[in-house]
């Protein structure tokens, strides 16, 4: 999938623009349901990604874009759960250059695993 940051708060995925957090799960795009993580917001100033959310656990890799400035917190419990399930986590800010680099490297990793 091709993703690129347009402006603060807006991302383009496969030519479609979104102005809200989204989850891509098995090729389908849906809105991120933050409500289960809202209780942790006061601690971080942002609603973190927590294990209480409906997180997709398919595949061997999970990519988490942490926003244009890398401010989305990812709770350690979520990282531990991914490790326990042997899922590689890749996370970081979605600036245009990094986003394109990660998209390319992830595509290569996926192809290697499919062989």
N, C-alpha and C positions, 0 to 999 in steps of 0.2 A: 504494500500500500504506500502511496506517496502522500506524505504529510509535510506541510510547511506552515510556519507561523506567519500570519498576515500583519497583525498589529497586536498591541496588548489586548488580551481577552478574546482574540479571534484566531482560529486555526482553519486551514484548508486541508481536507482529507479527500483524496481522489477527486479533486475539482469542486467539491461541495464545501461551503463555508459554514462554520459553526461558531457561535458566540457563548457557548456554555461548555462545562466539563463533559467529556464524553468517554465512553468505554467502547473499544472495538473488540468484539468477541466473535471468533470464528467467522470473520469477514463482515459481520453486521455491526452497525454503529448505533449505540443507544446513549441516552443521557445518563450521566453519573448520578446515582442516588446518594447524596451526601448525608441525609438525615441520620443514619445510624452513627456517623462520626461527629456530629455536631457537638456532642457532650465534651469532646476534647479540644474544641476550638479556642476556648479561653486560654489554655496553656500555650498554644503556638501562635495565636493571632490569625491563623488560617485553619480551615477545616482539613485536618490531616486525612490521609488515606489509612484506614484502619481495617482490621480483620472483620469488623462488624458489618462492613459493606458487602454487597454482592460482587465479589471479586472473581473473575474468570480464572480457573485453574487448569485450562486445557493447554496441552503442548509442553515444551521443555523450556520456553523462555517467555518472560513477561517484560514488556517495556512500559515504563511510567514516565510520561512527560511531566516535569515539575513546574511547568509554566515558563513564560518568557524570561523571568529572572530567577528561576530555580527555587521559588519560595514554598512550593507544596511540600509539607512535611510527610514523611512516610514513617509510620510507627514501627518500632523495632519488632513488636509482636508479629507484624505482617511479614517482615523480612525473615524472621525465624520460621514462620509457617511455610514460606516459599522454599527455604533451605530443607525443611523436613520433607517436602514433597519433591525435592530434587529439581526445582524450577529455577533457572538462572534469571536473576532480576537485573535489568538495565534501567537506570533512571538518570535524569538530569534535565537541564533547561532545554527549551525548544527554540533556541535562536536558529535562524535559518541555516547557518553553516553546520552547526552541530546536528540539527535535525536531519539534514541531508546525509551527513556522514554516518549517523546511526542507522538511517534507513538502508543505506548501502551495505554496511557491515552486517546488519541483521539479515538482509536478504541472502548474503553469502553464507552466513551460519546456517540458515534454514535449508539452503540447498545442500550443504554438506551433510546435514543430518538426514536428509531424505534419501541419500544414496545408500 
